[in-house]
Amino acid sequence: MGAALPVGPAPHHVALAPDGGFAYVADSDLGAVLRLDPASGAVDATIPIPEAPPQLVTFAPDGQRAYVSAYDETFATNYVVVVDTAIDRPVMAVPVGRGPYAMATGPDGRLLYVPYYDEDHLDVLDTGTLALVHRIDVAPSPHWVAFTADRRFAYLTNHFSDVVTVLELDGHRVVTTIPVGEGPHSIETSPDGTRLAVVNYVSDDVSLIDPATDTVVGTVPAVGAGPQDVTWAPDGRHLYTANVDDGTVGVVDVQSGTVTARIATGDSPTSVAVTPDGSRLLVTNFGDGTVRLLDAAGG
């Protein structure tokens, strides 16, 4: 168990740069994104986001840009904000739909996929201009996006619909939907590309999807109360869940499909990220304004 480091009043989401050299933390109450050193936990830059409260953040594949989801509680003001990571400053912003959530850049970095908490479509933006390229109708409340290892498909959680939507990237066509647990929230592809893990916020479990068959091939029950985020260890043997309603991170052994540990991290953990070498976890504790550093013992 590492230190719980004060960062801001309400850190909602942490994302590590692709090379693991730094992290960005979106803090909605502070109205800023914080640059964090994952080794020491020190905040070395504060990046104001004046358009709307920043909620979540994702990086371009090369780490040169970050894309910030910014919206207020009533979804009256909604923006995608681009941050240049070389100078830690916003360089572009565009108004979008209601509640832009966990965005993701496509595998080649040219397109940005924007799901919406309070909409029933997915927007695809050009990362160079933030112009709208495609709008794709999906089940209500798309939340999170993950891509397959072969770069052919995207998988999208639909939080209020209890399904995952499968999208063919060539032509942006919806292929199918996959029933999962209740309230699917976060999704991530395993390092070897053979599984996608989905945390289900309402049913407190993890669904494991085989992308070769688009079926759920395993369910891990009782990972923790209100899991909001899931992150694979780099070796693919286990994964971590941020459980907002019981203040823990769950550790799941993927082969056995069991929870091997629940680690108390703080008040209302909302996201968990792991360094590329698997040695350290960063957890945002939304309720107490800290980021918890956890030693994963090389996991």
Secondary structure, 3 states (H helix, E strand, C coil): CCCEEECCCCEEEEEECCCCCCEEEEECCCCEEEEECCCCCCEEEEEECCCCCEEEEEECCCCCEEEEEEECCCCCCEEEEEEECCCCEEEEEEECCCCECECEECCCCCEEEECECCCCEEEEEECCCCCEEEEEECCCCEEEEEECCCCCEEEEEECCCCEEEEEECCCCEEEEEEECCCCEEEEEECCCCCCEEEEECCCCEEEEEECCCCEEEEEECCCCCCEEEEEECCCCCEEEEEECCCCEEEEEECCCCEEEEEEECCCCEEEEEECCCCCEEEEEECCCCEEEEEECCCC
